[in-house]
Amino acid sequence: MDEHQTVTIKYQTVIVWADFMAPGLWVPIPTKKHPHATMAIEHDELDLPEELSKKIYAWISSYWETDDHPDTFDCEKFNAVGAMLAAEIQKFVGRPHEGAPLILFRPELPKQTEEMRGN
């Protein structure tokens, strides 16, 4: 794809956000009752190249560390990788002012360990 070519996508906004057993890409679907609701979308909906898709899935796989080892999970590093992936996706799909979706990144908040919670 040409560096300045824009992918035609049916979404205005895509959120890069880690969650268990999810593809890491979400679109807002607000309702009156749930104004912040989102729906997961697959990587092929953005026509992502295989290499970029693999990077996203590797990043999502590392998310399991938040539950498996919250005391050693490097939240800052995790978020840096996620932000970089969001930037790569934006570069691939094109510029929002030219019709491409705006790619946003939702950072992970540090998890509290049992020790931090006082348990």
N, CA, C and O atoms as a MOPAC input file, in Angstrom:
PM7 MOZYME 1SCF
protein

 N      0.83900 1    -1.17400 1     0.00000 1
 C      0.00000 1     0.00000 1     0.00000 1
 C      0.88700 1     1.24100 1     0.00000 1
 O      1.86900 1     1.31300 1     0.73800 1
 N      0.53500 1     2.20500 1    -0.82500 1
 C      1.24800 1     3.47400 1    -0.90600 1
 C      1.18500 1     4.16900 1     0.45000 1
 O      0.17200 1     4.09900 1     1.14500 1
 N      2.27400 1     4.84200 1     0.82100 1
 C      2.34200 1     5.50100 1     2.13200 1
 C      1.20500 1     6.50800 1     2.33100 1
 O      0.76500 1     6.73400 1     3.45900 1
 N      0.73200 1     7.11200 1     1.23700 1
 C     -0.30600 1     8.14200 1     1.35400 1
 C     -1.68000 1     7.64500 1     0.93500 1
 O     -2.62000 1     8.43400 1     0.83100 1
 N     -1.80400 1     6.35600 1     0.69400 1
 C     -3.09200 1     5.78000 1     0.32700 1
 C     -3.89700 1     5.55100 1     1.60400 1
 O     -3.34100 1     5.13200 1     2.62000 1
 N     -5.18100 1     5.81900 1     1.55900 1
 C     -6.04200 1     5.64700 1     2.71100 1
 C     -6.90900 1     4.41300 1     2.52100 1
 O     -7.48700 1     4.21300 1     1.45300 1
 N     -7.00000 1     3.58900 1     3.55500 1
 C     -7.87300 1     2.43000 1     3.53100 1
 C     -9.29800 1     2.91900 1     3.77500 1
 O     -9.54200 1     3.67500 1     4.71500 1
 N    -10.23100 1     2.49600 1     2.94100 1
 C    -11.62700 1     2.87800 1     3.14500 1
 C    -12.22400 1     1.94100 1     4.17800 1
 O    -12.31000 1     0.73200 1     3.96100 1
 N    -12.62500 1     2.49800 1     5.28000 1
 C    -13.12000 1     1.72700 1     6.41500 1
 C    -14.48300 1     2.27600 1     6.83000 1
 O    -14.75100 1     3.46900 1     6.69500 1
 N    -15.32300 1     1.40500 1     7.32800 1
 C    -16.65100 1     1.84100 1     7.74100 1
 C    -16.68100 1     2.42400 1     9.15500 1
 O    -17.74100 1     2.82500 1     9.63600 1
 N    -15.53500 1     2.47300 1     9.81900 1
 C    -15.48400 1     2.98300 1    11.18800 1
 C    -14.82500 1     4.35200 1    11.22800 1
 O    -13.89100 1     4.62200 1    10.47300 1
 N    -15.31200 1     5.21100 1    12.10600 1
 C    -14.68200 1     6.51600 1    12.29200 1
 C    -13.56400 1     6.44600 1    13.31700 1
 O    -12.57400 1     7.17200 1    13.22400 1
 N    -13.73100 1     5.57100 1    14.28800 1
 C    -12.76900 1     5.45300 1    15.38300 1
 C    -12.51800 1     3.98400 1    15.68100 1
 O    -13.44900 1     3.17900 1    15.72100 1
 N    -11.25600 1     3.64500 1    15.88700 1
 C    -10.87800 1     2.30500 1    16.31500 1
 C     -9.97600 1     2.47200 1    17.53300 1
 O     -9.05600 1     3.29000 1    17.53000 1
 N    -10.24800 1     1.69700 1    18.56000 1
 C     -9.48500 1     1.78000 1    19.80400 1
 C     -8.60200 1     0.54300 1    19.93700 1
 O     -9.08300 1    -0.58600 1    19.84400 1
 N     -7.32300 1     0.76300 1    20.15200 1
 C     -6.39000 1    -0.33000 1    20.42900 1
 C     -6.40900 1    -0.50400 1    21.94200 1
 O     -6.03300 1     0.39200 1    22.69800 1
 N     -6.86200 1    -1.69400 1    22.36200 1
 C     -7.12200 1    -1.90200 1    23.77900 1
 C     -6.96600 1    -3.39000 1    24.08300 1
 O     -7.57200 1    -4.22800 1    23.41600 1
 N     -6.17700 1    -3.70800 1    25.05900 1
 C     -5.93100 1    -5.10300 1    25.42400 1
 C     -7.05500 1    -5.64300 1    26.28600 1
 O     -7.55500 1    -4.97300 1    27.18900 1
 N     -7.43600 1    -6.87400 1    25.98200 1
 C     -8.38200 1    -7.59600 1    26.81600 1
 C     -8.18200 1    -9.07800 1    26.53500 1
 O     -7.71900 1    -9.45400 1    25.45900 1
 N     -8.52500 1    -9.90500 1    27.48700 1
 C     -8.34000 1   -11.34200 1    27.34300 1
 C     -9.19900 1   -11.89000 1    26.21200 1
 O    -10.36100 1   -11.51300 1    26.05900 1
 N     -8.61200 1   -12.78500 1    25.41900 1
 C     -9.33300 1   -13.49400 1    24.35900 1
 C    -10.00800 1   -12.54200 1    23.36200 1
 O    -11.09100 1   -12.83800 1    22.85700 1
 N     -9.38100 1   -11.42100 1    23.08500 1
 C     -9.93900 1   -10.43700 1    22.15400 1
 C     -8.87100 1   -10.03800 1    21.14300 1
 O     -7.68000 1   -10.21000 1    21.39900 1
 N     -9.29100 1    -9.50800 1    19.99600 1
 C     -8.31800 1    -9.15300 1    18.95600 1
 C     -7.56500 1    -7.85300 1    19.20900 1
 O     -6.62700 1    -7.53700 1    18.47700 1
 N     -7.95500 1    -7.09500 1    20.22600 1
 C     -7.23000 1    -5.86400 1    20.54700 1
 C     -7.70000 1    -4.64100 1    19.79400 1
 O     -7.14700 1    -3.55700 1    19.98100 1
 N     -8.70700 1    -4.78200 1    18.94400 1
 C     -9.25800 1    -3.65200 1    18.20200 1
 C    -10.74300 1    -3.53400 1    18.52600 1
 O    -11.48300 1    -4.51600 1    18.48200 1
 N    -11.16200 1    -2.31900 1    18.85000 1
 C    -12.53200 1    -2.09100 1    19.29700 1
 C    -13.09400 1    -0.85200 1    18.60700 1
 O    -12.35500 1     0.07700 1    18.28000 1
 N    -14.39100 1    -0.84800 1    18.39100 1
 C    -15.06400 1     0.33300 1    17.86100 1
 C    -16.15700 1     0.74300 1    18.83900 1
 O    -16.82500 1    -0.10400 1    19.43200 1
 N    -16.32800 1     2.04300 1    19.00000 1
 C    -17.38800 1     2.52400 1    19.89200 1
 C    -18.76900 1     2.20000 1    19.31800 1
 O    -19.00900 1     2.37500 1    18.12300 1
 N    -19.66800 1     1.73000 1    20.17500 1
 C    -21.07100 1     1.51900 1    19.80000 1
 C    -21.94700 1     2.04800 1    20.94900 1
 O    -22.64600 1     1.28300 1    21.61300 1
 N    -21.89400 1     3.35500 1    21.16700 1
 C    -22.61500 1     3.93400 1    22.30100 1
 C    -24.13400 1     3.80800 1    22.17900 1
 O    -24.70200 1     3.87600 1    21.08900 1
 N    -24.75900 1     3.62400 1    23.32300 1
 C    -26.21500 1     3.63900 1    23.42400 1
 C    -26.55900 1     4.57400 1    24.57100 1
 O    -25.67400 1     4.98400 1    25.32300 1
 N    -27.82200 1     4.91200 1    24.71200 1
 C    -28.21600 1     5.78300 1    25.82600 1
 C    -27.86100 1     5.14800 1    27.16800 1
 O    -27.38100 1     5.81900 1    28.08200 1
 N    -28.10500 1     3.85000 1    27.26700 1
 C    -27.85300 1     3.14400 1    28.52400 1
 C    -26.36800 1     2.88100 1    28.75500 1
 O    -25.91000 1     2.85200 1    29.89800 1
 N    -25.61000 1     2.68800 1    27.66100 1
 C    -24.18800 1     2.36300 1    27.74700 1
 C    -23.39900 1     3.26400 1    26.79600 1
 O    -23.00300 1     2.82600 1    25.71600 1
 N    -23.16700 1     4.52300 1    27.19000 1
 C    -22.51500 1     5.47500 1    26.28400 1
 C    -21.06400 1     5.14100 1    25.94600 1
 O    -20.52300 1     5.68200 1    24.98100 1
 N    -20.42500 1     4.26400 1    26.71500 1
 C    -19.01800 1     3.92000 1    26.46100 1
 C    -18.85800 1     2.49000 1    25.93500 1
 O    -17.76100 1     1.93200 1    25.97200 1
 N    -19.94100 1     1.90600 1    25.45000 1
 C    -19.88600 1     0.52800 1    24.95300 1
 C    -19.00200 1     0.43300 1    23.70800 1
 O    -18.93700 1     1.35600 1    22.89600 1
 N    -18.32500 1    -0.71300 1    23.58200 1
 C    -17.48000 1    -0.97500 1    22.43100 1
 C    -17.74600 1    -2.39100 1    21.92100 1
 O    -18.32900 1    -3.22100 1    22.61800 1
 N    -17.30700 1    -2.64200 1    20.69700 1
 C    -17.43200 1    -3.95500 1    20.09100 1
 C    -16.08800 1    -4.30600 1    19.45700 1
 O    -15.47800 1    -3.48200 1    18.77500 1
 N    -15.63600 1    -5.53300 1    19.68900 1
 C    -14.37400 1    -5.98500 1    19.10700 1
 C    -14.55200 1    -6.18600 1    17.60300 1
 O    -15.60500 1    -6.62400 1    17.13900 1
 N    -13.49000 1    -5.85400 1    16.84800 1
 C    -13.47700 1    -6.12500 1    15.41600 1
 C    -12.22100 1    -6.92800 1    15.08300 1
 O    -11.22500 1    -6.87300 1    15.80500 1
 N    -12.28100 1    -7.65200 1    14.01200 1
 C    -11.15300 1    -8.46800 1    13.58500 1
 C    -10.17100 1    -7.63600 1    12.76700 1
 O    -10.54500 1    -6.61900 1    12.18300 1
 N     -8.94700 1    -8.06200 1    12.72900 1
 C     -7.88900 1    -7.34800 1    12.02200 1
 C     -8.16100 1    -7.22600 1    10.52700 1
 O     -7.75800 1    -6.24500 1     9.90200 1
 N     -8.83700 1    -8.21000 1     9.95400 1
 C     -9.10200 1    -8.15500 1     8.51400 1
 C    -10.10200 1    -7.05500 1     8.14500 1
 O    -10.20700 1    -6.67600 1     6.97800 1
 N    -10.82700 1    -6.54900 1     9.12600 1
 C    -11.74000 1    -5.44000 1     8.85100 1
 C    -10.97500 1    -4.15200 1     8.53900 1
 O    -11.52600 1    -3.21800 1     7.95800 1
 N     -9.70700 1    -4.11600 1     8.93000 1
 C     -8.84600 1    -2.98300 1     8.59500 1
 C     -7.83000 1    -3.36800 1     7.51900 1
 O     -6.96500 1    -2.57200 1     7.15100 1
 N     -7.94800 1    -4.59300 1     7.02600 1
 C     -7.00200 1    -5.11300 1     6.02900 1
 C     -5.55700 1    -5.02000 1     6.51500 1
 O     -4.65200 1    -4.73500 1     5.73000 1
 N     -5.34200 1    -5.26000 1     7.80500 1
 C     -3.99800 1    -5.15800 1     8.36000 1
 C     -3.07700 1    -6.20600 1     7.75400 1
 O     -3.49100 1    -7.34200 1     7.52100 1
 N     -1.83300 1    -5.82800 1     7.49800 1
 C     -0.88100 1    -6.82000 1     7.00700 1
 C     -0.62800 1    -7.88600 1     8.08100 1
 O     -0.74600 1    -7.61900 1     9.27700 1
 N     -0.28400 1    -9.07800 1     7.63800 1
 C     -0.08700 1   -10.19600 1     8.55700 1
 C      0.94400 1    -9.88600 1     9.63500 1
 O      0.74900 1   -10.24200 1    10.79700 1
 N      2.03000 1    -9.23300 1     9.26600 1
 C      3.08900 1    -8.92900 1    10.23600 1
 C      2.58000 1    -8.01300 1    11.35200 1
 O      2.89900 1    -8.23200 1    12.52100 1
 N      1.80300 1    -7.00400 1    11.00900 1
 C      1.24900 1    -6.09600 1    12.01600 1
 C      0.23000 1    -6.83100 1    12.87300 1
 O      0.18400 1    -6.63800 1    14.08800 1
 N     -0.57300 1    -7.65600 1    12.25900 1
 C     -1.55200 1    -8.44700 1    13.00400 1
 C     -0.85500 1    -9.35600 1    14.01500 1
 O     -1.31100 1    -9.48600 1    15.15100 1
 N      0.24500 1    -9.98400 1    13.60900 1
 C      1.00700 1   -10.84700 1    14.52000 1
 C      1.54600 1   -10.04800 1    15.70300 1
 O      1.53900 1   -10.53800 1    16.83200 1
 N      2.00900 1    -8.83300 1    15.46100 1
 C      2.51300 1    -7.98600 1    16.55700 1
 C      1.40200 1    -7.68600 1    17.56100 1
 O      1.62800 1    -7.70000 1    18.77100 1
 N      0.21600 1    -7.41800 1    17.05500 1
 C     -0.91500 1    -7.11400 1    17.93500 1
 C     -1.26500 1    -8.34100 1    18.77500 1
 O     -1.47900 1    -8.23200 1    19.98200 1
 N     -1.32300 1    -9.50900 1    18.13100 1
 C     -1.64800 1   -10.72900 1    18.88200 1
 C     -0.56800 1   -11.06600 1    19.91400 1
 O     -0.88400 1   -11.56400 1    20.99400 1
 N      0.68600 1   -10.80300 1    19.59600 1
 C      1.76300 1   -11.02600 1    20.57000 1
 C      1.59100 1   -10.08600 1    21.75900 1
 O      1.79500 1   -10.48000 1    22.90800 1
 N      1.21900 1    -8.85100 1    21.47700 1
 C      0.98500 1    -7.86800 1    22.53700 1
 C     -0.19100 1    -8.30700 1    23.40900 1
 O     -0.11900 1    -8.22900 1    24.63600 1
 N     -1.26600 1    -8.76500 1    22.78300 1
 C     -2.43300 1    -9.25000 1    23.53200 1
 C     -2.04000 1   -10.45900 1    24.39100 1
 O     -2.47000 1   -10.56900 1    25.53900 1
 N     -1.23200 1   -11.35600 1    23.84100 1
 C     -0.79000 1   -12.53300 1    24.61300 1
 C     -0.02700 1   -12.11800 1    25.86300 1
 O     -0.15200 1   -12.75400 1    26.91000 1
 N      0.75700 1   -11.05800 1    25.75700 1
 C      1.51600 1   -10.59100 1    26.92100 1
 C      0.59800 1   -10.00400 1    27.99500 1
 O      1.01200 1    -9.82200 1    29.14000 1
 N     -0.65000 1    -9.70900 1    27.62100 1
 C     -1.61800 1    -9.15300 1    28.57900 1
 C     -1.93900 1   -10.13700 1    29.69400 1
 O     -2.31300 1    -9.72500 1    30.79200 1
 N     -1.79900 1   -11.44100 1    29.42700 1
 C     -2.07000 1   -12.44100 1    30.46100 1
 C     -1.18900 1   -12.21700 1    31.69100 1
 O     -1.55300 1   -12.62500 1    32.79400 1
 N     -0.04600 1   -11.57800 1    31.51100 1
 C      0.84400 1   -11.30000 1    32.64100 1
 C      0.16700 1   -10.44400 1    33.70500 1
 O      0.54400 1   -10.50300 1    34.87500 1
 N     -0.84000 1    -9.63800 1    33.30900 1
 C     -1.52100 1    -8.79400 1    34.29800 1
 C     -2.21800 1    -9.63500 1    35.35000 1
 O     -2.30800 1    -9.22700 1    36.50800 1
 N     -2.70900 1   -10.79900 1    34.96700 1
 C     -3.35800 1   -11.68700 1    35.93000 1
 C     -2.40200 1   -12.72500 1    36.49500 1
 O     -2.42700 1   -13.03100 1    37.68700 1
 N     -1.54800 1   -13.27000 1    35.61000 1
 C     -0.63900 1   -14.32400 1    36.04700 1
 C      0.43300 1   -13.83000 1    37.01600 1
 O      0.76500 1   -14.51400 1    37.98500 1
 N      0.97200 1   -12.63800 1    36.75000 1
 C      2.06000 1   -12.09600 1    37.56900 1
 C      1.91300 1   -10.57600 1    37.71700 1
 O      2.74000 1    -9.82500 1    37.20200 1
 N      0.86900 1   -10.12000 1    38.41500 1
 C      0.63700 1    -8.68000 1    38.50700 1
 C      1.77000 1    -7.91700 1    39.19200 1
 O      1.96800 1    -6.73200 1    38.92400 1
 N      2.50900 1    -8.58200 1    40.06600 1
 C      3.58500 1    -7.89900 1    40.78500 1
 C      4.80500 1    -7.64000 1    39.90000 1
 O      5.61400 1    -6.76800 1    40.21700 1
 N      4.95100 1    -8.38000 1    38.79800 1
 C      6.09700 1    -8.16400 1    37.91300 1
 C      5.68400 1    -7.62800 1    36.53800 1
 O      6.53900 1    -7.38100 1    35.68700 1
 N      4.38600 1    -7.44700 1    36.32100 1
 C      3.91400 1    -6.93900 1    35.03900 1
 C      4.39600 1    -5.50800 1    34.85000 1
 O      4.15400 1    -4.64700 1    35.69600 1
 N      5.07500 1    -5.25900 1    33.74300 1
 C      5.60400 1    -3.92800 1    33.43200 1
 C      4.55500 1    -3.15700 1    32.62800 1
 O      4.56200 1    -3.16200 1    31.39700 1
 N      3.67100 1    -2.50700 1    33.34500 1
 C      2.55300 1    -1.79900 1    32.73200 1
 C      3.04400 1    -0.68100 1    31.80100 1
 O      2.47800 1    -0.47200 1    30.72800 1
 N      4.07500 1     0.01800 1    32.20400 1
 C      4.60700 1     1.11700 1    31.39700 1
 C      5.12600 1     0.60300 1    30.04700 1
 O      4.84500 1     1.19100 1    29.00300 1
 N      5.87200 1    -0.48100 1    30.07900 1
 C      6.39300 1    -1.07200 1    28.84900 1
 C      5.25000 1    -1.59900 1    27.98600 1
 O      5.24700 1    -1.40800 1    26.77000 1
 N      4.28200 1    -2.26100 1    28.61200 1
 C      3.12200 1    -2.78300 1    27.90800 1
 C      2.38700 1    -1.66400 1    27.17200 1
 O      2.02400 1    -1.81100 1    26.00500 1
 N      2.17300 1    -0.55000 1    27.86400 1
 C      1.48200 1     0.58600 1    27.25700 1
 C      2.30800 1     1.22000 1    26.14200 1
 O      1.74800 1     1.67700 1    25.14500 1
 N      3.61600 1     1.25400 1    26.29200 1
 C      4.47700 1     1.81400 1    25.23600 1
 C      4.34300 1     0.98900 1    23.95400 1
 O      4.28000 1     1.54800 1    22.85800 1
 N      4.30000 1    -0.33600 1    24.09100 1
 C      4.13400 1    -1.19900 1    22.91900 1
 C      2.75500 1    -0.97200 1    22.29800 1
 O      2.62800 1    -0.87800 1    21.07800 1
 N      1.73900 1    -0.88700 1    23.12700 1
 C      0.38100 1    -0.65100 1    22.62000 1
 C      0.26000 1     0.67400 1    21.88300 1
 O     -0.37600 1     0.74500 1    20.83200 1
 N      0.86200 1     1.71800 1    22.42500 1
 C      0.83200 1     3.02800 1    21.77100 1
 C      1.57700 1     2.98000 1    20.43100 1
 O      1.15300 1     3.59300 1    19.45100 1
 N      2.68800 1     2.24600 1    20.40500 1
 C      3.44000 1     2.09500 1    19.15600 1
 C      2.61000 1     1.35000 1    18.11400 1
 O      2.61300 1     1.71800 1    16.93900 1
 N      1.90400 1     0.30900 1    18.53800 1
 C      1.04800 1    -0.43700 1    17.61900 1
 C     -0.07200 1     0.44800 1    17.07800 1
 O     -0.39400 1     0.38900 1    15.89100 1
 N     -0.66200 1     1.26200 1    17.94000 1
 C     -1.71200 1     2.18500 1    17.48900 1
 C     -1.16200 1     3.13500 1    16.42700 1
 O     -1.83500 1     3.41800 1    15.43600 1
 N      0.05300 1     3.62400 1    16.63300 1
 C      0.68000 1     4.52000 1    15.64900 1
 C      0.94300 1     3.78700 1    14.33500 1
 O      0.75300 1     4.35800 1    13.26100 1
 N      1.37600 1     2.53200 1    14.40900 1
 C      1.60900 1     1.73200 1    13.19700 1
 C      0.30600 1     1.50700 1    12.43900 1
 O      0.26800 1     1.60000 1    11.21200 1
 N     -0.75200 1     1.21300 1    13.17200 1
 C     -2.05200 1     1.00400 1    12.53800 1
 C     -2.51400 1     2.29000 1    11.86200 1
 O     -3.00100 1     2.26400 1    10.73100 1
 N     -2.35800 1     3.42400 1    12.56300 1
 C     -2.76800 1     4.70900 1    11.97500 1
 C     -1.99700 1     4.98300 1    10.69600 1
 O     -2.56900 1     5.42700 1     9.70000 1
 N     -0.71000 1     4.72000 1    10.72300 1
 C      0.11100 1     4.93600 1     9.52900 1
 C     -0.38200 1     4.04800 1     8.38400 1
 O     -0.42800 1     4.48400 1     7.23400 1
 N     -0.74600 1     2.82100 1     8.69600 1
 C     -1.20400 1     1.89900 1     7.66600 1
 C     -2.55400 1     2.32100 1     7.08400 1
 O     -2.71200 1     2.36200 1     5.86400 1
 N     -3.53300 1     2.63800 1     7.94800 1
 C     -4.87900 1     2.93200 1     7.44200 1
 C     -4.98700 1     4.31700 1     6.81100 1
 O     -5.86800 1     4.56100 1     5.98600 1
 N     -4.10400 1     5.21000 1     7.19200 1
 C     -4.13200 1     6.54600 1     6.60300 1
 C     -4.54000 1     7.61500 1     7.59200 1
 O     -4.66500 1     7.38000 1     8.79400 1
 N     -4.73900 1     8.78200 1     7.04800 1
 C     -5.03900 1     9.96100 1     7.87800 1
 C     -6.54600 1    10.13500 1     8.08900 1
 O     -7.32700 1    10.02600 1     7.14400 1
 N     -6.94100 1    10.40200 1     9.31900 1
 C     -8.37000 1    10.57700 1     9.59600 1
 C     -9.02100 1    11.68400 1     8.76300 1
 O    -10.16600 1    11.54500 1     8.33400 1
 N     -8.30500 1    12.76800 1     8.53600 1
 C     -8.91700 1    13.85900 1     7.76500 1
 C     -9.05600 1    13.51700 1     6.27800 1
 O     -9.61400 1    14.29800 1     5.50700 1
 N     -8.54600 1    12.34600 1     5.88300 1
 C     -8.69500 1    11.87400 1     4.50200 1
 C     -9.64200 1    10.67100 1     4.42600 1
 O     -9.67800 1     9.97300 1     3.41200 1
 N    -10.39700 1    10.43300 1     5.48200 1
 C    -11.40100 1     9.37500 1     5.47300 1
 C    -11.05400 1     8.10900 1     6.23900 1
 O    -11.90800 1     7.23700 1     6.39800 1
 N     -9.84400 1     7.99200 1     6.70700 1
 C     -9.46100 1     6.81700 1     7.49100 1
 C     -9.97700 1     6.96400 1     8.92600 1
 O    -10.23000 1     8.07800 1     9.38400 1
 N    -10.13200 1     5.84900 1     9.62700 1
 C    -10.55400 1     5.96200 1    11.03000 1
 C     -9.44800 1     6.56300 1    11.89100 1
 O     -8.26200 1     6.42700 1    11.58900 1
 N     -9.85200 1     7.21600 1    12.94800 1
 C     -8.91300 1     7.70200 1    13.94800 1
 C     -8.57300 1     6.52100 1    14.84300 1
 O     -9.46700 1     5.87100 1    15.38600 1
 N     -7.28600 1     6.24200 1    14.99900 1
 C     -6.85100 1     5.13300 1    15.84100 1
 C     -6.45100 1     5.69500 1    17.20300 1
 O     -5.54800 1     6.52600 1    17.30100 1
 N     -7.12100 1     5.24100 1    18.23200 1
 C     -6.84100 1     5.68000 1    19.59900 1
 C     -6.23800 1     4.51800 1    20.38100 1
 O     -6.44000 1     3.35300 1    20.03700 1
 N     -5.50800 1     4.84000 1    21.42000 1
 C     -4.94500 1     3.81400 1    22.29000 1
 C     -5.50600 1     3.98900 1    23.68900 1
 O     -5.49000 1     5.09200 1    24.23600 1
 N     -5.99900 1     2.91300 1    24.26600 1
 C     -6.48700 1     2.92300 1    25.64600 1
 C     -5.46400 1     2.21500 1    26.51200 1
 O     -5.33500 1     0.99300 1    26.43500 1
 N     -4.73000 1     2.95400 1    27.33900 1
 C     -3.68600 1     2.32800 1    28.16700 1
 C     -4.26400 1     1.46700 1    29.28300 1
 O     -5.39000 1     1.65800 1    29.74200 1
 N     -3.45100 1     0.52800 1    29.68600 1
 C     -3.78400 1    -0.34500 1    30.81900 1
 C     -3.36700 1     0.36300 1    32.10300 1
 O     -2.32600 1     1.01800 1    32.14800 1
 N     -4.16800 1     0.23200 1    33.12500 1
 C     -3.81100 1     0.76700 1    34.43400 1
 C     -3.08300 1    -0.31400 1    35.21900 1
 O     -3.40400 1    -1.49500 1    35.08400 1
 N     -2.11100 1     0.06900 1    36.03500 1
 C     -1.39400 1    -0.94500 1    36.83400 1
 C     -2.36900 1    -1.71400 1    37.71600 1
 O     -3.29800 1    -1.13900 1    38.28300 1
 N     -2.14600 1    -3.01500 1    37.82400 1
 C     -2.97900 1    -3.87400 1    38.67400 1
 C     -2.45900 1    -3.82400 1    40.10400 1
 O     -1.25800 1    -3.70300 1    40.34500 1
 N     -3.37200 1    -3.91700 1    41.02300 1
 C     -2.97500 1    -3.98500 1    42.42000 1
 C     -2.73800 1    -5.43600 1    42.79900 1
 O     -3.55400 1    -6.30900 1    42.50600 1
 N     -1.62100 1    -5.68100 1    43.44900 1
 C     -1.34400 1    -7.02400 1    43.93900 1
 C     -2.09800 1    -7.23000 1    45.24200 1
 O     -2.62900 1    -6.27600 1    45.81100 1
 N     -2.14900 1    -8.47400 1    45.71900 1
 C     -2.80200 1    -8.73300 1    46.99300 1
 C     -2.13400 1    -7.95000 1    48.10800 1
 O     -2.79600 1    -7.46300 1    49.02300 1
 N     -0.82000 1    -7.83500 1    48.02400 1
 C     -0.08200 1    -7.08100 1    49.03300 1
 C     -0.49900 1    -5.61300 1    49.02400 1
 O     -0.64500 1    -4.99900 1    50.08000 1
 N     -0.68900 1    -5.05900 1    47.84200 1
 C     -1.10900 1    -3.65700 1    47.74400 1
 C     -2.51800 1    -3.45700 1    48.28600 1
 O     -2.83100 1    -2.40500 1    48.84400 1
 N     -3.38500 1    -4.49100 1    48.11600 1
 C     -4.76400 1    -4.39900 1    48.59600 1
 C     -4.86100 1    -4.67700 1    50.08400 1
 O     -5.91000 1    -4.45800 1    50.68900 1
 N     -3.77100 1    -5.16100 1    50.68500 1
 C     -3.78400 1    -5.45600 1    52.11300 1
 C     -4.32700 1    -6.81600 1    52.44300 1
 O     -4.71900 1    -7.04800 1    53.58700 1
 N     -4.37000 1    -7.73700 1    51.48900 1
 C     -4.89000 1    -9.09600 1    51.74100 1
 C     -3.78000 1   -10.01900 1    52.16900 1
 O     -4.02100 1   -11.19900 1    52.42500 1

